[in-house]
Amino acid sequence: MNNDNLTRKELAEVMNGQLGYPQSSCAALVDAFFDRMKGSLLDANSIKLVHFGTFTVREKHPRRGRNPRTGETITIKPRQMVAFRPSKRLREQINE
């Protein structure tokens, strides 16, 4: 496995190795999982994965910013963003 990033293909390969399902079925399962997650986030619902963490959609209010190249003051528009909060167990495992 590549240590830099975990890809959909690598997830499907791990499922194939551990569960023995065909590679195409594992890829379809991974895609279905991510499509469901994306749909929930687009509907502004949070996603809680026990012992992993919670994904939520956050509202970012407009604020003043500065173009670092020109120094010009600009207003950054309001927007939504996805936030991830790791579970206590995951934080503990990362910090061991």
Buried (B, 14 or more C-beta within 10 A) or exposed (E): EEEEEEEEEEBBBBBBEEEEBEEEEBBEBBEEEEEEBEEBBEEEEEBEEEEEBBBBBEEEEEEEEEEEEEEEEEEEEEEEEEEEEBBEEBEEEEEE
